[in-house]
């Protein structure tokens, strides 16, 4: 997860593959995703966002939040990829308004992916039941249902004010790093978009794999 003080966008020609996790199988550490970057798209992104200063980064790369998704969508890594950091100190409303400024990119055909888990409490993961199909704690299922309904209702205010949604949601989102990417996706939804949920499953009690498509 690229959590920063301020907001940055990768601007190198060839971003490295970053394995920013621990305790997972060696096969994940062996993954390489050699997609090219796009300094031009990074500069355009920087110019589009006027609400805050955006930094051009030449050190980070593509972390697992990016390559774990794109390696399935584009296994040949034959598309240019840039990554936007998350300013960890800012509230959901800030990220929503920042994301809205990127609509021009969508309009010109840039695919924008928000990668995370709506329900993500690693401290509560039941590892022995990791492979049990759709196993979720009651509070995790409740939170997932709340989020799904807000998404289908296009209730952006409800998503932004997620901390007011009760104890189940507080357990589901103990930290915002996996939730804020949903805020970006919702902010970029067009009025004409269909809203589709898929892969709506739970894993290991406290993780959801639900995906959202706005198209």
BAKERO-421204 format. One record per residue (C-alpha): chain; z, y, x; residue number from 1; residue in one letter. Coordinates in steps of 0.5 Angstrom, whole numbers, plus 500, padded with zeros to 3 digits. Each point is the difference from the previous one (the first is absolute). Layout:
N
+-------+-----+-----+-----+-----+------+
! kette !  zz !  yy !  xx !  nr ! rest !
+-------+-----+-----+-----+-----+------+
!     A !   Z !   Y !   X ! NUM !    a !
...
+-------+-----+-----+-----+-----+------+
***
This chain:
215
+-------+-----+-----+-----+-----+------+
! kette !  zz !  yy !  xx !  nr ! rest !
+-------+-----+-----+-----+-----+------+
!     A ! 500 ! 500 ! 500 !   1 !    x !
!     A ! 498 ! 507 ! 503 !   2 !    x !
!     A ! 506 ! 504 ! 498 !   3 !    x !
!     A ! 500 ! 507 ! 503 !   4 !    x !
!     A ! 503 ! 507 ! 500 !   5 !    x !
!     A ! 494 ! 504 ! 497 !   6 !    x !
!     A ! 493 ! 497 ! 498 !   7 !    x !
!     A ! 495 ! 497 ! 505 !   8 !    x !
!     A ! 493 ! 496 ! 500 !   9 !    x !
!     A ! 498 ! 496 ! 505 !  10 !    x !
!     A ! 494 ! 503 ! 504 !  11 !    x !
!     A ! 498 ! 495 ! 505 !  12 !    x !
!     A ! 493 ! 497 ! 501 !  13 !    x !
!     A ! 503 ! 493 ! 501 !  14 !    x !
!     A ! 507 ! 499 ! 497 !  15 !    x !
!     A ! 504 ! 494 ! 503 !  16 !    x !
!     A ! 503 ! 495 ! 495 !  17 !    x !
!     A ! 508 ! 501 ! 500 !  18 !    x !
!     A ! 504 ! 494 ! 498 !  19 !    x !
!     A ! 506 ! 505 ! 497 !  20 !    x !
!     A ! 505 ! 494 ! 498 !  21 !    x !
!     A ! 504 ! 494 ! 502 !  22 !    x !
!     A ! 502 ! 493 ! 498 !  23 !    x !
!     A ! 494 ! 498 ! 498 !  24 !    x !
!     A ! 495 ! 494 ! 502 !  25 !    x !
!     A ! 496 ! 501 ! 506 !  26 !    x !
!     A ! 494 ! 500 ! 497 !  27 !    x !
!     A ! 501 ! 507 ! 497 !  28 !    x !
!     A ! 501 ! 503 ! 507 !  29 !    x !
!     A ! 494 ! 497 ! 502 !  30 !    x !
!     A ! 496 ! 504 ! 495 !  31 !    x !
!     A ! 495 ! 505 ! 502 !  32 !    x !
!     A ! 496 ! 504 ! 496 !  33 !    x !
!     A ! 495 ! 504 ! 504 !  34 !    x !
!     A ! 497 ! 505 ! 495 !  35 !    x !
!     A ! 498 ! 507 ! 503 !  36 !    x !
!     A ! 503 ! 506 ! 498 !  37 !    x !
!     A ! 497 ! 507 ! 498 !  38 !    x !
!     A ! 502 ! 506 ! 503 !  39 !    x !
!     A ! 495 ! 504 ! 496 !  40 !    x !
!     A ! 504 ! 497 ! 493 !  41 !    x !
!     A ! 507 ! 501 ! 503 !  42 !    x !
!     A ! 498 ! 508 ! 501 !  43 !    x !
!     A ! 497 ! 500 ! 493 !  44 !    x !
!     A ! 506 ! 497 ! 498 !  45 !    x !
!     A ! 504 ! 505 ! 504 !  46 !    x !
!     A ! 496 ! 506 ! 497 !  47 !    x !
!     A ! 501 ! 498 ! 493 !  48 !    x !
!     A ! 507 ! 500 ! 500 !  49 !    x !
!     A ! 503 ! 507 ! 499 !  50 !    x !
!     A ! 507 ! 499 ! 498 !  51 !    x !
!     A ! 502 ! 498 ! 507 !  52 !    x !
!     A ! 498 ! 500 ! 507 !  53 !    x !
!     A ! 497 ! 493 ! 501 !  54 !    x !
!     A ! 500 ! 497 ! 508 !  55 !    x !
!     A ! 494 ! 496 ! 503 !  56 !    x !
!     A ! 503 ! 494 ! 503 !  57 !    x !
!     A ! 497 ! 497 ! 506 !  58 !    x !
!     A ! 506 ! 495 ! 502 !  59 !    x !
!     A ! 502 ! 496 ! 493 !  60 !    x !
!     A ! 494 ! 495 ! 498 !  61 !    x !
!     A ! 500 ! 495 ! 494 !  62 !    x !
!     A ! 506 ! 497 ! 498 !  63 !    x !
!     A ! 501 ! 494 ! 495 !  64 !    x !
!     A ! 500 ! 504 ! 494 !  65 !    x !
!     A ! 493 ! 501 ! 502 !  66 !    x !
!     A ! 497 ! 494 ! 503 !  67 !    x !
!     A ! 504 ! 495 ! 496 !  68 !    x !
!     A ! 496 ! 503 ! 494 !  69 !    x !
!     A ! 493 ! 502 ! 503 !  70 !    x !
!     A ! 499 ! 493 ! 504 !  71 !    x !
!     A ! 499 ! 497 ! 493 !  72 !    x !
!     A ! 496 ! 505 ! 497 !  73 !    x !
!     A ! 496 ! 501 ! 506 !  74 !    x !
!     A ! 501 ! 494 ! 505 !  75 !    x !
!     A ! 495 ! 503 ! 505 !  76 !    x !
!     A ! 503 ! 506 ! 501 !  77 !    x !
!     A ! 494 ! 504 ! 499 !  78 !    x !
!     A ! 502 ! 506 ! 496 !  79 !    x !
!     A ! 503 ! 506 ! 504 !  80 !    x !
!     A ! 508 ! 501 ! 498 !  81 !    x !
!     A ! 505 ! 505 ! 501 !  82 !    x !
!     A ! 507 ! 500 ! 498 !  83 !    x !
!     A ! 504 ! 505 ! 497 !  84 !    x !
!     A ! 508 ! 501 ! 502 !  85 !    x !
!     A ! 505 ! 500 ! 495 !  86 !    x !
!     A ! 505 ! 506 ! 501 !  87 !    x !
!     A ! 507 ! 496 ! 499 !  88 !    x !
!     A ! 504 ! 507 ! 498 !  89 !    x !
!     A ! 496 ! 502 ! 494 !  90 !    x !
!     A ! 501 ! 498 ! 493 !  91 !    x !
!     A ! 495 ! 496 ! 496 !  92 !    x !
!     A ! 497 ! 507 ! 496 !  93 !    x !
!     A ! 498 ! 503 ! 507 !  94 !    x !
!     A ! 496 ! 493 ! 502 !  95 !    x !
!     A ! 497 ! 501 ! 493 !  96 !    x !
!     A ! 498 ! 507 ! 501 !  97 !    x !
!     A ! 497 ! 498 ! 507 !  98 !    x !
!     A ! 496 ! 494 ! 497 !  99 !    x !
!     A ! 497 ! 504 ! 495 ! 100 !    x !
!     A ! 496 ! 505 ! 505 ! 101 !    x !
!     A ! 497 ! 493 ! 503 ! 102 !    x !
!     A ! 496 ! 500 ! 493 ! 103 !    x !
!     A ! 493 ! 502 ! 504 ! 104 !    x !
!     A ! 501 ! 494 ! 504 ! 105 !    x !
!     A ! 499 ! 496 ! 494 ! 106 !    x !
!     A ! 495 ! 504 ! 497 ! 107 !    x !
!     A ! 495 ! 498 ! 506 ! 108 !    x !
!     A ! 502 ! 493 ! 500 ! 109 !    x !
!     A ! 506 ! 499 ! 505 ! 110 !    x !
!     A ! 504 ! 494 ! 498 ! 111 !    x !
!     A ! 507 ! 502 ! 500 ! 112 !    x !
!     A ! 505 ! 495 ! 501 ! 113 !    x !
!     A ! 508 ! 500 ! 498 ! 114 !    x !
!     A ! 503 ! 494 ! 503 ! 115 !    x !
!     A ! 507 ! 498 ! 499 ! 116 !    x !
!     A ! 505 ! 496 ! 495 ! 117 !    x !
!     A ! 502 ! 504 ! 494 ! 118 !    x !
!     A ! 506 ! 495 ! 500 ! 119 !    x !
!     A ! 502 ! 499 ! 507 ! 120 !    x !
!     A ! 508 ! 499 ! 502 ! 121 !    x !
!     A ! 499 ! 496 ! 507 ! 122 !    x !
!     A ! 508 ! 499 ! 500 ! 123 !    x !
!     A ! 500 ! 496 ! 493 ! 124 !    x !
!     A ! 494 ! 495 ! 502 ! 125 !    x !
!     A ! 502 ! 493 ! 499 ! 126 !    x !
!     A ! 496 ! 497 ! 506 ! 127 !    x !
!     A ! 501 ! 493 ! 498 ! 128 !    x !
!     A ! 496 ! 501 ! 493 ! 129 !    x !
!     A ! 495 ! 504 ! 503 ! 130 !    x !
!     A ! 494 ! 495 ! 498 ! 131 !    x !
!     A ! 503 ! 499 ! 493 ! 132 !    x !
!     A ! 495 ! 503 ! 495 ! 133 !    x !
!     A ! 501 ! 506 ! 497 ! 134 !    x !
!     A ! 508 ! 500 ! 502 ! 135 !    x !
!     A ! 503 ! 507 ! 498 ! 136 !    x !
!     A ! 507 ! 502 ! 499 ! 137 !    x !
!     A ! 501 ! 503 ! 493 ! 138 !    x !
!     A ! 501 ! 507 ! 502 ! 139 !    x !
!     A ! 494 ! 499 ! 505 ! 140 !    x !
!     A ! 496 ! 498 ! 494 ! 141 !    x !
!     A ! 503 ! 506 ! 495 ! 142 !    x !
!     A ! 498 ! 505 ! 505 ! 143 !    x !
!     A ! 493 ! 497 ! 501 ! 144 !    x !
!     A ! 499 ! 500 ! 493 ! 145 !    x !
!     A ! 502 ! 507 ! 499 ! 146 !    x !
!     A ! 495 ! 502 ! 506 ! 147 !    x !
!     A ! 495 ! 496 ! 497 ! 148 !    x !
!     A ! 501 ! 504 ! 493 ! 149 !    x !
!     A ! 500 ! 507 ! 503 ! 150 !    x !
!     A ! 493 ! 498 ! 504 ! 151 !    x !
!     A ! 497 ! 498 ! 494 ! 152 !    x !
!     A ! 502 ! 506 ! 496 ! 153 !    x !
!     A ! 498 ! 505 ! 505 ! 154 !    x !
!     A ! 507 ! 502 ! 501 ! 155 !    x !
!     A ! 500 ! 504 ! 506 ! 156 !    x !
!     A ! 506 ! 504 ! 499 ! 157 !    x !
!     A ! 504 ! 493 ! 499 ! 158 !    x !
!     A ! 498 ! 497 ! 507 ! 159 !    x !
!     A ! 501 ! 507 ! 503 ! 160 !    x !
!     A ! 507 ! 500 ! 497 ! 161 !    x !
!     A ! 501 ! 492 ! 502 ! 162 !    x !
!     A ! 508 ! 502 ! 502 ! 163 !    x !
!     A ! 501 ! 501 ! 493 ! 164 !    x !
!     A ! 498 ! 494 ! 497 ! 165 !    x !
!     A ! 506 ! 496 ! 501 ! 166 !    x !
!     A ! 504 ! 495 ! 504 ! 167 !    x !
!     A ! 494 ! 494 ! 500 ! 168 !    x !
!     A ! 496 ! 505 ! 503 ! 169 !    x !
!     A ! 505 ! 503 ! 505 ! 170 !    x !
!     A ! 500 ! 493 ! 503 ! 171 !    x !
!     A ! 493 ! 499 ! 500 ! 172 !    x !
!     A ! 499 ! 506 ! 504 ! 173 !    x !
!     A ! 505 ! 501 ! 505 ! 174 !    x !
!     A ! 496 ! 504 ! 504 ! 175 !    x !
!     A ! 493 ! 503 ! 498 ! 176 !    x !
!     A ! 496 ! 498 ! 506 ! 177 !    x !
!     A ! 497 ! 495 ! 496 ! 178 !    x !
!     A ! 500 ! 504 ! 493 ! 179 !    x !
!     A ! 497 ! 506 ! 502 ! 180 !    x !
!     A ! 493 ! 497 ! 501 ! 181 !    x !
!     A ! 499 ! 499 ! 493 ! 182 !    x !
!     A ! 502 ! 507 ! 499 ! 183 !    x !
!     A ! 494 ! 502 ! 504 ! 184 !    x !
!     A ! 495 ! 495 ! 496 ! 185 !    x !
!     A ! 503 ! 503 ! 493 ! 186 !    x !
!     A ! 499 ! 507 ! 502 ! 187 !    x !
!     A ! 492 ! 498 ! 502 ! 188 !    x !
!     A ! 499 ! 497 ! 493 ! 189 !    x !
!     A ! 494 ! 503 ! 497 ! 190 !    x !
!     A ! 501 ! 501 ! 492 ! 191 !    x !
!     A ! 494 ! 496 ! 499 ! 192 !    x !
!     A ! 503 ! 494 ! 504 ! 193 !    x !
!     A ! 502 ! 494 ! 497 ! 194 !    x !
!     A ! 506 ! 497 ! 502 ! 195 !    x !
!     A ! 501 ! 493 ! 502 ! 196 !    x !
!     A ! 506 ! 496 ! 503 ! 197 !    x !
!     A ! 499 ! 493 ! 503 ! 198 !    x !
!     A ! 503 ! 495 ! 505 ! 199 !    x !
!     A ! 507 ! 502 ! 496 ! 200 !    x !
!     A ! 504 ! 495 ! 503 ! 201 !    x !
!     A ! 507 ! 500 ! 503 ! 202 !    x !
!     A ! 502 ! 497 ! 507 ! 203 !    x !
!     A ! 507 ! 498 ! 503 ! 204 !    x !
!     A ! 504 ! 503 ! 494 ! 205 !    x !
!     A ! 499 ! 507 ! 502 ! 206 !    x !
!     A ! 493 ! 502 ! 502 ! 207 !    x !
!     A ! 494 ! 501 ! 495 ! 208 !    x !
!     A ! 493 ! 499 ! 502 ! 209 !    x !
!     A ! 497 ! 504 ! 494 ! 210 !    x !
!     A ! 494 ! 504 ! 502 ! 211 !    x !
!     A ! 496 ! 506 ! 496 ! 212 !    x !
!     A ! 493 ! 501 ! 500 ! 213 !    x !
!     A ! 498 ! 507 ! 497 ! 214 !    x !
!     A ! 492 ! 500 ! 499 ! 215 !    x !
+-------+-----+-----+-----+-----+------+
***
